[in-house]
C-alpha cells in the first residue's frame, strides 16, 4: 500500500498525520484488528489492545512516497487473525496538538497493490477455511457488485472478474453470463423495493431477471412484503426463479441474534433439500428450487410442497405442465379438476400456527395447525415428503375448477403469538410449485413435470 504525504505544519510537533487500517472483526469479542501508521514519528511499534501503532518517519516540508506492507506487519506483530484478515476500512487524517495551533498535511496518490488477485484470493480463502476447526461445512462464493446490480456467484469455479481487463462497463446480464460460463448459479441480490414498481416488474419480466437463477426475496434489512410480492408476480408471469434468503449481516457483533435481542429485522436463512453438504448437491437443490427460507431463531423445522401420494410425483420448485388426454411416458391421473391438489408437509410447527396458501401473490387458502404428529422413529429422514418428528403436520389445497394458465403456488408459515415481531409472525416461506397448461419456453433449470388428467 502506497501513499504520498506532504507534512506542512505541526506534524511531529504535537500534531500527527496518520493512516489507520481497520481489518476484520476477530473473536472472542469481535473487535476489529487495526494498524495505525503515525506519519512523521520515530520509534518502535507498540501494541495497544487490538491496535498496532507503527511510527513512520517522513521529511517535513516536502512530498514523501511511503509504502506499507500491512500483511507483513500483522504477522510480525502477532495481531489477531494473522493473514485471516480483510482490509475493511481506510482512514486518512490528522490530529491537532493540545494548543490548537493547527496541523496541516496533504495526501495524494493512494495505491493498493495486492499480492494476490482474482482466483488466487478465493483459493487463499478456501485454504484458510480448511485450516480451521469448524462445526459446519463451508463453501466460498463471491458477490459481484462493481457493475450493474449486486449479483452473487455460487460455485467454486467462478472467478472474480478481471476488472483490469474490462474496457467498458458491464451490465447485469454480462455478470450473469460470466457466472454461467464458469458453471455457477447467479443470484440477483436484494432487489429495490421503492420507485415505480410496475415498470420495474415489467423490466424484470422482459429480461427474465437478467438471466439469473436465484433471487434474494428475504433480506435482513427489511422489504420482505415487497420482495415476496415481486417474486409472486414474476412467477405469475412465467418467470421461474428460486427464491432464497440472507441475513445480510455486515457485522460479526450482530451475528445471528434475533429481533427480540437486537430490535432489528429477522436474520433470514436459506434451507436446502440437498442430497449432501457437497457443493454440487447444494447447487442442484438451489437450481431446482428445492429450497425454503426461515428465521432460524423461530423455526427449526422443515417445509415442502408435494403432489398427492399416487401418480403425481412433483414437489416444491417443479414446473408442472397439466395437459388433457394421455400420452406414453407421461404420468397420468384421473381427476375432475384442471390442476391437481397440493400437499404442504411441515415439521417443527406448533398448535395454533397458520399455514397460508399463496397463489400469484393472493391468499387463497389457510389451515391452522391442530394436534401435531408424535415423533416417528421409523420415518425416512432423508425424504422430505416423509419427514416426521415432533411437530409434524400436513394440509392440502385444491386449486379451484376452471383455473388455467400459468400460476405459482407457495406456502407461508405464520405464528400468531409472534404478531409483534417485524413481519407479524411470518417465520418461514416455501418456494412455489408452478402450474401451466402449455410447455414453457424455459424452466430456468427447474424440473419439468408433465401430467395428464
C-alpha positions in Angstrom: 0.0 0.0 0.0 1.5 3.3 -1.1 0.6 7.0 -0.4 2.2 10.4 -0.9 2.2 12.7 2.1 3.3 16.3 2.5 3.7 17.3 6.2 3.2 21.0 6.1 2.7 22.3 9.7 2.5 20.8 13.1 3.2 17.2 12.1 5.6 15.7 14.7 5.3 18.9 16.8 2.3 17.9 18.8 0.1 17.1 15.9 0.0 14.0 13.8 -0.8 12.7 10.3 -2.0 9.2 10.3 -3.3 6.3 8.2 -5.5 3.8 10.1 -6.3 0.5 8.6 -9.3 -1.3 10.1 -9.2 -5.0 9.4 -11.6 -7.9 10.2 -13.5 -8.4 13.4 -11.9 -11.2 15.4 -13.0 -13.4 18.2 -13.6 -13.6 21.1 -15.1 -10.0 21.3 -15.3 -9.4 17.5 -13.4 -6.2 17.8 -11.5 -5.0 14.7 -7.8 -5.7 14.3 -6.2 -2.3 13.4 -2.9 -0.9 12.1 -2.3 2.8 12.9 0.6 4.3 11.0 1.7 7.6 12.6 3.5 9.7 9.9 6.4 11.8 11.0 7.0 9.9 14.2 10.0 7.7 15.1 10.4 4.8 17.4 9.4 1.1 17.8 5.9 -0.3 17.1 3.7 -0.7 20.1 0.6 -2.7 20.8 -2.5 -1.0 22.3 -5.2 -3.6 22.7 -6.3 -4.7 19.2 -4.3 -1.9 17.6 -0.7 -1.8 16.5 0.8 1.7 16.5 3.6 1.9 13.9 5.7 5.1 13.7 6.7 6.1 10.1 9.4 8.8 9.8 9.0 11.3 7.0 10.5 14.6 6.0 8.6 17.8 6.7 8.0 20.4 4.0 8.3 18.1 1.1 6.5 15.2 -0.6 7.2 11.7 0.8 6.4 8.5 -1.1 5.5 6.0 1.7 4.9 2.3 1.3 3.4 -0.1 3.8 3.1 -3.9 4.0 0.0 -4.5 6.2 0.1 -8.3 5.8 3.7 -8.4 7.0 3.0 -6.0 9.8 0.1 -8.1 11.1 2.2 -11.3 11.0 5.4 -9.9 12.6 3.4 -8.1 15.4 1.3 -11.1 16.1 -2.1 -9.4 15.7 -5.4 -11.2 16.0 -6.3 -13.2 12.9 -2.9 -13.1 11.2 -3.4 -13.4 7.4 -7.1 -14.2 8.0 -8.0 -10.5 7.8 -9.6 -8.3 5.2 -8.9 -4.6 4.6 -12.3 -3.3 5.9 -11.8 0.4 6.2 -9.0 3.0 5.4 -9.0 6.2 7.5 -6.6 9.1 6.5 -6.4 12.2 8.6 -4.6 14.5 11.1 -4.8 15.3 14.8 -4.1 18.7 16.3 -1.9 19.4 19.3 -3.3 20.4 22.7 -2.7 24.1 22.0 -4.9 24.1 18.9 -2.1 25.7 16.8 -3.2 23.8 13.7 -1.9 20.8 11.9 -1.7 20.7 8.1 -0.7 17.8 5.9 -1.5 16.9 2.3 -2.1 13.4 0.9 -2.1 12.2 -2.7 -1.8 9.0 -4.8 -3.2 6.3 -2.7 -2.2 2.9 -4.3 -3.2 -0.6 -3.4 -1.1 -3.5 -4.8 -2.5 -6.8 -3.6 -0.1 -9.7 -3.8 -2.9 -12.0 -4.9 -5.8 -11.2 -7.2 -8.8 -13.0 -8.7 -9.0 -16.7 -8.3 -5.9 -16.8 -6.1 -7.8 -14.8 -3.5 -10.6 -17.3 -3.4 -8.0 -20.2 -3.2 -6.4 -18.4 -0.2 -9.8 -18.1 1.5 -10.5 -21.8 0.9 -7.1 -22.8 2.4 -7.7 -20.6 5.4 -11.1 -22.2 5.9 -9.7 -25.7 5.7 -7.1 -24.8 8.3 -9.8 -24.0 10.9 -11.7 -26.4 13.1 -15.3 -25.7 12.2 -18.7 -27.2 13.1 -20.2 -26.7 9.7 -19.3 -27.2 6.1 -18.2 -24.0 4.3 -18.2 -23.1 0.7 -16.7 -20.0 -0.9 -18.6 -17.7 -3.2 -18.5 -14.0 -4.3 -20.8 -11.0 -4.7 -20.1 -9.0 -7.9 -21.1 -5.5 -7.0 -18.8 -3.4 -9.1 -21.1 -3.2 -12.2 -24.9 -3.4 -12.5 -26.9 -4.8 -9.7 -25.4 -6.8 -6.8 -25.2 -10.4 -8.0 -23.9 -13.4 -6.1 -22.0 -16.2 -7.7 -22.5 -19.6 -6.2 -19.9 -22.2 -7.4 -16.3 -22.9 -6.6 -15.1 -22.4 -10.2 -16.5 -18.9 -10.7 -13.6 -16.4 -10.7 -13.6 -12.8 -9.6 -14.0 -10.8 -12.9 -10.7 -9.4 -14.2 -11.6 -5.7 -13.7 -8.2 -4.5 -15.1 -9.0 -6.1 -18.5 -12.5 -4.7 -18.7 -12.6 -1.7 -21.0 -16.3 -0.8 -20.8 -18.9 -1.1 -18.0 -20.6 -4.5 -17.7 -24.3 -5.0 -17.5 -26.1 -7.3 -15.0 -26.6 -9.7 -18.0 -22.9 -9.7 -18.6 -22.2 -10.6 -15.0 -24.8 -13.4 -15.1 -23.2 -14.7 -18.3 -19.8 -14.7 -16.7 -21.1 -16.8 -13.8 -22.8 -19.2 -16.1 -19.7 -19.7 -18.2 -17.9 -21.0 -15.2 -20.7 -23.4 -14.2 -22.1 -21.3 -11.3 -25.5 -20.1 -10.2 -26.3 -16.4 -10.3 -28.4 -14.7 -7.7 -30.0 -11.2 -8.1 -29.5 -9.8 -4.6 -31.9 -7.5 -2.6 -34.0 -6.1 -5.5 -35.1 -2.5 -4.7 -38.5 -2.0 -3.0 -39.3 1.6 -3.9 -39.8 3.6 -7.1 -42.1 2.6 -10.0 -42.8 -1.0 -9.1 -44.9 -1.7 -12.2 -42.2 -0.5 -14.5 -39.6 -2.4 -12.5 -41.6 -5.6 -12.7 -42.1 -5.2 -16.4 -38.3 -4.8 -16.9 -37.6 -7.9 -14.9 -40.2 -10.0 -16.8 -38.7 -8.8 -20.1 -35.1 -9.6 -19.1 -36.2 -12.7 -17.1 -34.3 -11.2 -14.1 -31.2 -10.7 -16.2 -31.0 -14.4 -16.7 -30.3 -15.1 -13.0 -31.1 -18.5 -11.5 -32.0 -17.2 -8.0 -33.4 -14.0 -6.4 -33.0 -12.8 -2.8 -36.6 -12.5 -1.5 -35.9 -12.2 2.2 -33.3 -9.8 3.4 -32.3 -8.9 6.9 -32.8 -5.2 6.5 -36.5 -5.3 5.6 -38.5 -5.2 2.4 -39.9 -8.7 2.8 -43.5 -8.0 1.8 -42.4 -6.0 -1.3 -39.9 -8.7 -2.4 -42.3 -11.6 -1.9 -44.9 -9.7 -3.9 -42.4 -9.1 -6.7 -41.4 -12.8 -6.7 -45.1 -13.8 -6.8 -45.8 -11.5 -9.8 -42.7 -12.8 -11.6 -44.0 -16.4 -11.1 -47.5 -15.5 -12.3 -45.9 -14.1 -15.5 -44.0 -17.3 -16.3 -40.6 -16.3 -14.8 -39.2 -19.3 -12.9 -36.6 -18.3 -10.3 -35.6 -19.8 -7.0 -36.2 -17.5 -4.0 -33.5 -17.5 -1.3 -32.8 -15.6 1.9 -29.9 -13.8 3.5 -29.5 -12.0 6.8 -27.1 -9.5 5.2 -25.2 -9.2 8.5 -22.2 -6.8 7.9 -21.0 -7.2 11.5 -20.0 -10.3 13.4 -21.1 -8.4 16.6 -24.7 -8.7 15.4 -24.3 -12.3 14.5 -27.4 -14.5 14.5 -29.1 -12.7 17.3 -32.9 -12.5 17.0 -35.2 -9.4 16.8 -36.0 -9.9 20.5 -32.3 -9.3 21.3 -31.3 -6.6 18.8 -34.6 -5.0 17.8 -33.5 -5.5 14.2 -35.1 -7.4 11.4 -35.2 -11.2 11.2 -31.9 -12.9 10.3 -33.4 -14.9 7.4 -31.5 -18.0 6.2 -32.0 -20.4 3.3 -32.7 -24.2 3.8 -31.9 -26.7 1.1 -33.3 -30.1 0.4 -29.9 -31.3 -0.8 -28.6 -34.9 -1.1 -25.5 -33.9 0.9 -23.4 -31.0 2.0 -21.2 -31.3 -1.1 -21.3 -28.1 -3.2 -22.6 -29.9 -6.3 -25.6 -31.3 -4.4 -26.3 -27.9 -2.8 -26.1 -26.1 -6.1 -28.5 -28.7 -7.6 -31.1 -28.1 -4.8 -30.9 -24.3 -5.4 -31.2 -24.7 -9.2 -34.2 -26.9 -8.8 -36.0 -24.7 -6.3 -35.9 -27.4 -3.6 -35.5 -24.6 -1.1 -37.3 -22.8 1.7 -36.4 -19.8 3.8 -37.0 -19.2 7.5 -36.0 -17.2 10.6 -33.6 -19.6 12.3 -34.5 -18.4 15.8 -38.2 -19.0 15.4 -38.4 -22.0 13.1 -36.1 -25.1 13.1 -38.4 -27.4 11.2 -38.9 -28.3 7.5 -41.2 -27.2 4.7 -42.1 -28.9 1.4 -44.9 -29.0 -1.1 -45.8 -32.2 -3.0 -48.5 -33.7 -5.2 -50.8 -36.4 -3.9 -49.3 -39.7 -2.9 -50.1 -41.6 -6.1 -49.5 -40.7 -9.7 -48.3 -37.1 -9.2 -44.6 -37.1 -8.3 -43.9 -33.4 -8.2 -42.6 -31.1 -5.4 -41.7 -27.6 -4.5 -39.8 -25.9 -7.3 -41.1 -28.0 -10.1 -42.9 -26.7 -13.2 -45.9 -28.9 -13.7 -47.5 -28.9 -17.2 -51.0 -30.2 -17.0 -52.5 -31.4 -20.3 -55.7 -33.2 -21.2 -55.5 -36.7 -22.6 -52.9 -39.3 -22.3 -49.5 -39.9 -24.0 -47.0 -42.6 -23.5 -44.3 -41.8 -20.9 -46.4 -39.2 -19.1 -47.7 -39.5 -15.5 -51.4 -40.0 -15.6 -54.2 -39.5 -13.1 -58.0 -39.3 -13.2 -59.1 -36.0 -11.5 -62.1 -33.8 -12.1 -60.2 -30.5 -11.6 -57.9 -28.7 -14.1 -55.0 -28.7 -11.7 -54.1 -31.4 -9.1 -54.2 -30.8 -5.3 -51.1 -29.7 -3.4 -50.0 -31.0 0.0 -47.9 -28.9 2.4 -45.7 -31.0 4.6 -44.1 -29.4 7.6 -42.2 -30.3 10.8 -41.3 -28.2 13.7 -44.7 -26.5 13.9 -46.8 -25.7 17.0 -50.6 -25.9 17.6 -52.1 -22.6 16.5 -49.6 -22.0 13.7 -51.2 -21.0 10.4 -50.2 -22.4 7.0 -51.2 -19.9 4.3 -51.5 -20.8 0.6 -50.4 -18.1 -1.7 -51.2 -18.2 -5.4 -49.7 -15.4 -7.6 -49.4 -13.2 -4.6 -53.0 -13.8 -3.3 -54.1 -15.6 -0.2 -56.2 -18.5 -1.5 -56.4 -20.8 1.5 -55.3 -21.3 5.1 -55.1 -24.1 7.6 -54.5 -23.9 11.3 -52.2 -26.5 12.9 -54.1 -28.5 15.4 -52.7 -31.6 17.1 -49.3 -32.4 15.6 -47.9 -35.8 14.9 -45.8 -37.6 17.5 -42.1 -38.5 16.8 -41.8 -41.3 14.3 -38.6 -43.2 14.7 -39.3 -45.3 11.6 -39.5 -42.3 9.2 -37.1 -41.8 6.4 -35.4 -38.7 7.5 -33.7 -38.3 4.1 -37.1 -37.9 2.3 -38.7 -34.5 2.6 -42.1 -36.0 1.7 -41.8 -38.5 4.6 -40.2 -36.1 7.2 -41.8 -36.7 10.6 -41.0 -35.9 14.2 -42.1 -33.5 16.9 -44.5 -31.0 15.3 -45.2 -32.8 12.0 -48.2 -31.5 10.1 -49.6 -31.6 6.6 -52.6 -30.0 4.9 -53.9 -29.9 1.3 -55.1 -27.2 -1.0 -57.1 -27.9 -4.2 -56.8 -25.3 -7.0 -60.4 -24.4 -8.0 -62.0 -25.9 -11.0 -61.6 -23.8 -14.1 -58.2 -22.4 -13.1 -55.9 -22.3 -16.1 -52.9 -20.5 -17.4 -49.6 -20.0 -15.5 -49.7 -19.9 -11.7 -47.1 -20.0 -8.9 -48.3 -21.6 -5.6 -46.4 -21.5 -2.4 -47.0 -21.6 1.4 -46.1 -19.3 4.3 -45.9 -20.3 7.9 -47.3 -17.8 10.5 -47.1 -17.9 14.2 -49.9 -15.7 15.7 -48.2 -15.5 19.1 -45.3 -13.6 17.4 -47.5 -10.9 15.8 -45.4 -8.1 17.4 -42.2 -9.2 15.5 -41.2 -7.2 12.4 -43.2 -9.4 9.9 -46.2 -10.1 12.0 -45.4 -13.6 12.9 -44.3 -14.8 9.4 -41.5 -17.2 10.2 -41.0 -19.4 7.1 -41.7 -19.4 3.3 -41.6 -22.1 0.7 -40.6 -21.9 -2.9 -43.6 -22.3 -5.3 -44.9 -25.1 -7.5 -45.5 -23.7 -10.9 -48.6 -24.8 -12.9 -49.2 -24.2 -16.6 -51.4 -25.6 -19.5 -48.7 -25.5 -22.1 -45.0 -26.3 -22.2 -43.0 -23.2 -21.3 -40.1 -21.8 -23.4 -37.8 -22.3 -20.4 -37.9 -23.6 -16.8 -34.6 -21.8 -15.9 -33.1 -25.2 -14.9 -36.1 -26.3 -12.8 -37.5 -29.8 -13.2 -40.3 -30.1 -15.8 -43.1 -32.5 -14.9 -45.8 -33.4 -17.5 -49.1 -34.6 -16.1 -52.3 -35.9 -17.9 -55.6 -35.5 -16.2 
